Amino acid sequence: MATITLAAGNYLVTGKLDVRRTAGGSVSVTCDLLDGVTVVESITAFVSSTNSIVPTFLAPLQKAASATVTLSCRTLSTSVTVQNRALSAIQLQTLTIQ
């Protein structure tokens, strides 16, 4: 899990991580970019012991108050590792979402 706390303002949030299966066959993994408890973006993919996935997130956020943004993954398997987590935010003066 990666977490960043943002002050009120406009942001472009980016995140990525490396998901690997350490044993067994293919398994489903879901990774979420969360604004507090709200899912901003979600990616579900299958990963096996012969490959890895690198989910990448990009999301605009407008915050009226301070908030915590989190990047996390979940799966039913115990043989999945998440490495190289990166979460960052660029504050913008203005943000237009169309």
C-alpha positions as CSV (number, residue, x, y, z in Angstrom):
1,M,0.0,0.0,0.0
2,A,1.2,3.5,-0.8
3,T,-0.4,6.6,0.9
4,I,-0.1,10.3,0.4
5,T,-1.9,13.1,2.3
6,L,-3.0,16.1,0.2
7,A,-4.0,19.6,1.4
8,A,-7.0,21.2,-0.1
9,G,-6.5,22.0,-3.8
10,N,-6.4,20.6,-7.3
11,Y,-4.2,17.7,-8.1
12,L,-3.1,15.3,-10.8
13,V,-2.4,12.0,-9.0
14,T,-0.3,9.3,-10.5
15,G,0.5,5.8,-9.2
16,K,2.0,2.5,-10.2
17,L,3.2,-0.7,-8.7
18,D,4.6,-4.1,-9.7
19,V,2.3,-7.1,-8.9
20,R,3.9,-10.6,-9.1
21,R,2.6,-14.1,-8.4
22,T,5.2,-16.2,-6.5
23,A,3.7,-19.6,-7.0
24,G,0.8,-21.5,-8.7
25,G,-1.4,-20.7,-11.6
26,S,-3.1,-17.5,-12.7
27,V,-4.9,-15.4,-10.1
28,S,-7.0,-12.3,-10.3
29,V,-5.7,-9.1,-8.6
30,T,-7.6,-5.8,-8.2
31,C,-5.7,-2.6,-7.5
32,D,-7.5,0.6,-6.5
33,L,-6.6,4.3,-6.3
34,L,-8.7,5.5,-3.3
35,D,-9.6,9.1,-2.3
36,G,-10.4,8.4,1.4
37,V,-12.7,5.4,1.0
38,T,-13.9,6.3,-2.5
39,V,-12.5,4.3,-5.4
40,V,-11.2,6.8,-8.0
41,E,-9.8,4.2,-10.4
42,S,-9.7,0.4,-10.3
43,I,-7.8,-2.1,-12.4
44,T,-8.4,-5.9,-12.4
45,A,-5.9,-8.2,-14.1
46,F,-4.7,-11.8,-14.0
47,V,-1.1,-12.5,-13.0
48,S,0.7,-15.8,-13.1
49,S,4.0,-17.1,-11.9
50,T,5.5,-16.5,-15.4
51,N,4.6,-12.8,-15.6
52,S,3.9,-9.6,-13.7
53,I,1.5,-6.7,-14.1
54,V,2.3,-3.0,-13.7
55,P,-1.0,-1.2,-13.1
56,T,-0.6,2.5,-13.7
57,F,-3.1,5.1,-12.5
58,L,-3.7,8.8,-13.5
59,A,-6.5,10.7,-12.0
60,P,-7.5,14.4,-11.5
61,L,-8.7,15.3,-8.0
62,Q,-10.3,18.4,-6.6
63,K,-10.1,18.6,-2.8
64,A,-12.1,21.0,-0.7
65,A,-10.3,19.8,2.4
66,S,-7.2,17.7,3.3
67,A,-7.5,14.1,2.3
68,T,-5.6,10.8,2.1
69,V,-5.1,9.1,-1.2
70,T,-4.1,5.4,-1.2
71,L,-2.9,2.9,-3.8
72,S,-3.7,-0.7,-2.7
73,C,-4.2,-4.2,-4.2
74,R,-6.3,-7.2,-3.1
75,T,-6.5,-10.8,-4.1
76,L,-7.7,-14.1,-2.6
77,S,-4.2,-15.6,-3.1
78,T,-1.4,-15.5,-0.5
79,S,1.3,-16.0,-3.1
80,V,1.1,-12.5,-4.7
81,T,3.6,-9.8,-3.9
82,V,3.3,-6.0,-4.6
83,Q,6.6,-4.1,-5.0
84,N,7.9,-0.8,-6.3
85,R,4.9,1.2,-5.2
86,A,4.9,4.8,-6.3
87,L,2.3,7.4,-5.6
88,S,2.7,11.1,-6.3
89,A,0.6,14.2,-6.8
90,I,1.2,17.4,-8.7
91,Q,-0.7,20.4,-7.4
92,L,-2.4,22.5,-10.1
93,Q,-3.6,26.1,-9.9
94,T,-6.7,25.2,-11.9
95,L,-8.3,21.9,-13.0
96,T,-11.0,21.4,-15.6
97,I,-12.6,18.0,-15.7
98,Q,-14.7,17.4,-18.9
